[in-house]
């Protein structure tokens, strides 16, 4: 920013995004100061580096806004659905509908069956319950990550 830029010449862009051309650093700084703005280095990966004449506070605001927008546009997060051996069929159907909503939005679903105490001895029944739950989902799904045992059984699926 401003006097910290050490390149002999820079490509200058004005506040509206129009290219003004390549100028010596002293002249670019003078142009920025004449408009009561700052000269901010956008990238130094090209020759000559690209600098923009803009208010530094406004530049920081724009960068923060871009980060937030990028976060909201990201898809493919993992949503969790937790089941138990004693989960009733109707409850599982409601959770399956919610899982369908997540899948249509582009998320993956982590189906987690928590096994407590003596339930840990019945992993075959737990696997069967998970298969029944996946069958309740009306969308075509692909198993993204096979069964994994920890405190119970975990499987990750996604939309085909």
TIGUBA-480143 format. One record per atom (N, C-alpha, C): x, y, z. Coordinates in pm, whole numbers, plus 32768, in hexadecimal, padded with zeros to 4 digits. Layout:
N
XYZ
...
***
This chain:
160
80537F8A8000
800080008000
8058807D8000
803680DB7FB0
8079815D7FA5
811081527FA0
815981868004
81EB818D8001
822E81058016
81E380A08037
821D801B804D
82337FD17FC9
81FA80007F5E
820B7FC17EDB
82977FE57EA8
82E87F807E89
83747F977E66
83967F7D7DD3
83327F6A7D7E
834B7F507CF1
83617FD47CA8
83B87FD67C43
83D280547BFC
835B80877BAD
830D802D7B72
829680577B28
82247FF67B43
81A980287B38
81347FD77B57
80C67FF27AF0
806E7F907ADD
7FF77FA27A8B
7F8A7FD77AE8
7F4D80467AC4
7EEF80897B1C
7E6080767AEA
7E0880567B4B
7D7980497B32
7D3480AE7B8C
7CD280F67B54
7C8D815A7BA7
7C1E81187BF9
7BD7816A7C44
7B7181397CA1
7AFD80F27C5A
7AE081197BE0
7A7380DC7B94
7A9E805C7B4C
7B1E80387B54
7B507FBD7B18
7B887FCE7A8C
7B99804A7A5E
7BCF806279D9
7C67806E79E0
7CAA8030797F
7D3D8036797D
7D6A80BE794A
7DC680F87994
7DFC817A796E
7E7F816C7923
7EC480FB7937
7F4380E478F3
7FB380C57954
802E80C0791F
80A580A47970
80E98129798F
8103813F7A10
813F81BC7A3D
81B3819E7A9B
821481FB7AA5
827981EF7B0F
823481FA7B97
826D81BC7BFC
822C81B67C80
821482427CB9
8270829F7CA3
825F83277CD9
81E5836B7C9B
81D3835A7C19
816183987BD6
80DE83567C00
80DF82D27C13
8067828B7C3F
803F82B87CCB
80A282C87D24
808582F87DAC
804B83867DA8
808383DB7D4F
805284657D42
7FC184657D13
7FA0840D7CB2
7F1784047C80
7EB783DC7CF1
7EE1837E7D44
7E8D834F7DB2
7E7883BE7E19
7EE584047E39
7EDB846F7E9E
7E8884E47E6B
7E8E84FF7DE8
7E3D856C7DAE
7DA885517DC0
7D8184D37DC1
7CF584AD7DD3
7CD4848D7E64
7D3384A57EC1
7D2384847F50
7D0283F07F64
7D47839D7F1A
7D35830C7F21
7DBB82CC7F41
7DB982477F4A
7E3381FA7F63
7E5481AA7EE6
7ED5818B7ED5
7F0281337E6A
7F1B80AB7EA9
7ECC80497E81
7ED37FC47EBF
7F007F5F7E57
7F657F107E7B
7F967EA87E21
7F357E327E23
7EFB7E147DB2
7E9C7DA67DA7
7EE67D227D95
7F467D1F7D38
7F977CA77D24
80227CCD7CF5
80837C817D20
810C7C987CF2
813E7C1F7CA2
80E37BC97C79
81087B4F7C30
811D7B697B9B
80F97BE07B6A
810D7C037ADE
816F7C787AD6
81A57C8C7A5F
82017CFB7A4C
81C27D5979E7
81AE7DD67A04
81BD7E197A86
81497DF57AE3
815F7E007B66
80F67DE07BC7
807C7E397BB5
80087E057BDD
7F8B7E4F7BCD
7F697E967C50
7F4F7F187C47
7F297F687CBB
7EA57FAF7C9D
7E597FC77D06
7DD780067CF5
7DD080837D4B
7D9780EA7D13
7D8181667D5F
7CF881597D9F
7CF5814C7E24
7C7981377E6D
7C90815C7EFF
7C25817D7F45
7C2E81977FD4
7C4A8111801A
7CAC810E8074
7CD7809180B2
7C6780528104
7C1980A2814B
7BA8806D8199
7B41802B813F
7B26806980CE
7AC78030806D
7AFE7FAD8034
7B807FA8801B
7BC07F2F7FE7
7BB27EBD804B
7BCC7ED780CA
7BBD7E708131
7B2D7E3F813A
7ACE7E9B812E
7A407E788132
7A1D7E1C80BD
7A4E7E3D8046
7A337DEA7FD0
7A6D7D5E7FDE
7AE77D568016
7B277CD38029
7AD77C7E808B
7AA87CBC80F7
7A597C74815B
79D47C45811E
79997C9A80CC
791C7C778089
79307C00802A
799F7BFE7FE2
79BE7B8F7F88
79CD7B0C7FD4
7A107B138048
7A237A9A8099
799D7A6280C7
79447ABA80F6
78C07A8E8124
78707A5280B2
78767A92803E
782C7A617FCA
786179D97F9E
78E579CA7FA3
7922794A7F7D
78F778DC7FDD
78EF78FB805D
78C4789880C0
7835786B80A7
77DE78CA8085
775278A58070
773E78577FEF
779778677F8E
778978217F10
77C177947F15
781077767F79
784C76F17F81
77E076897F98
77E776217F4A
778C75B17F5B
77DF75387F7D
779A74CE7F9F
77E374537FB7
7809743F8047
77C9748780A2
77E37471812F
77AB73EA8159
77D073BD81CD
779F733D8200
773B7358826F
76C17325825D
7659733182C1
764A72A98304
762F72AA8385
7628722D83D1
7598720983F2
757C718883EA
74FC71508416
752070E28479
74ED70EE84F1
750F708F855B
749970328576
74B46FB28572
74506F4C858C
747B6EF88604
741D6EB0863B
743A6E5086A5
73F76DCC8683
741D6D6486C8
73DD6CE386AF
73486CE886D0
73246D3A8730
72996D41875B
72496DAD8712
72836DEC86AA
723B6E548660
71C36E16861A
714F6E508631
70D46E1C85F7
70D26E358560
70826DE68518
707C6DEF8487
704D6E79845A
6FE76EB1849E
6FB36F368479
701E6FA2848D
70686F9984FB
70D36FFA8514
713E6FF084A7
715D6F76847F
71C06F628416
718F6F9B8391
710C6F918377
70D46FC982FC
70E0706182FA
70C6709E836C
70D471318376
71667159835F
71C1710F839A
724F712D8387
7279711482F6
723E70B282B5
725C70968228
722E710A81CF
71BB714581EE
718B71B881A1
71EA722F81B2
72197242822C
727972AF8245
72FB729481FA
7325721681F8
739F71F281AF
738E720D811A
731771F480E3
72FC72118056
730C72A6803A
72DB72FA8096
72EB738B8085
737E73B0807E
73CD737780D8
745D739380D9
749E73678056
747772F18027
74B272BC7FAB
748F73127F33
741473457F2C
73ED73997EBB
7436741E7EBD
7462744A7F31
74AF74C67F3A
754374B07F1A
756B74337F02
75F574177EDC
764E73EA7F4F
761573D37FC3
766473A88035
767373108036
76D872E1807D
76E672548097
76A27237811C
767C71BA8132
763A719381AE
7691712E81F7
76AB714D8275
76F170EE82CB
768770AD8323
7672702C830B
76116FE2835A
765E6FA083CB
76386FC38443
76806F9484B9
76206F458511
76456EC9852F
75F66E768589
764A6E628606
76206EA18671
76686E9986F0
763D6E1B8739
769F6DCC8760
76836D5087A9
76B76D5F8837
76606D438898
76846D548924
76806CCD896B
76DB6CB989C2
76DA6C418A17
76D56BC089C9
76706B7089E4
76646AEB89A5
763A6AF28913
760E6B6788E7
75EA6B77885A
76636B6187FF
76DB6B778834
77556B6987E5
77686ADA87B3
772A6A7B87F1
773569F087C7
76DC69D3874F
76826A2F872A
76236A1886BE
763D6A738647
76B96A758618
76DC6ACB85A7
76986A9F8527
76786A1D851C
763269EC84A5
75A56A26849C
75616A33850D
74DC6A6F8510
74E66B0584EF
754E6B458524
75636BD38509
75796BE98473
75C66B938434
75E06B9D83A3
755B6B8E8356
75096B318382
74886B1A8342
742F6B96834F
742F6BD583C5
73DF6C4F83DB
740F6CC18380
74936CCD836F
74C96D358318
749F6D1B8287
74A56C9D825C
74796C7B81D4
73E56C9D81C0
73936C838225
73056CA4821D
72F26D3C8214
73426D868261
733A6E18825F
735F6E4E81D4
73CA6E19819A
73F46E458114
73876E2580AE
73436DB380BF
72D66D8E8064
72606DEE8071
724D6E2C80E5
71DF6E8C80F9
71F56F0D80AB
72716F2B8089
72906FA5803E
726B6F8C7FAD
72136FDF7F76
71DF6FC77EF0
72436FEC7E81
72A7703D7E9F
730B70637E3B
73716FF37E28
73AE6FF07DB2
74196F8F7D9A
74966FC27DE1
74D46F6B7E2E
75496F937E7B
75BF6F377E5E
76346F6B7E7B
76B16F207E6E
76F46F217EF6
772D6EB27F1D
77776EAD7F9B
77FE6EEE7F83
78176F5B7FC8
78926FA87FB8
79006F6F8010
78DC6F428088
793C6F0880E4
78FA6E8F8124
793A6E1E8118
79036DA1814D
78F56DA781E4
78B76D41821A
78A26D3882AB
79246D4982F8
79176D908364
798A6DA883BA
79586D978448
799F6D4B8496
79746D348520
79C76D888580
79816DCC85D7
79C46E158644
796D6E0086BF
791D6E6386E6
78BD6E508753
78426E088721
783B6DF786A1
77CA6DB78662
77F16D9C85D2
77956DB98578
77AF6DA384EA
77946E2684A0
77F06E498446
77E36EC583F9
77F26EA38367
779B6EDC8313
77A46ECE8281
77826F568245
77C66F7A81D9
77AE6FFB8197
77796FDE810B
7708701E80E9
76CD700E8064
76BE70958021
76B070937F9D
7697710D7F50
763870EE7EDE
760271577EA4
75A371487E36
75ED71197DB9
75AE70C07D6E
75E9708A7CF5
75EB70F07C86
***
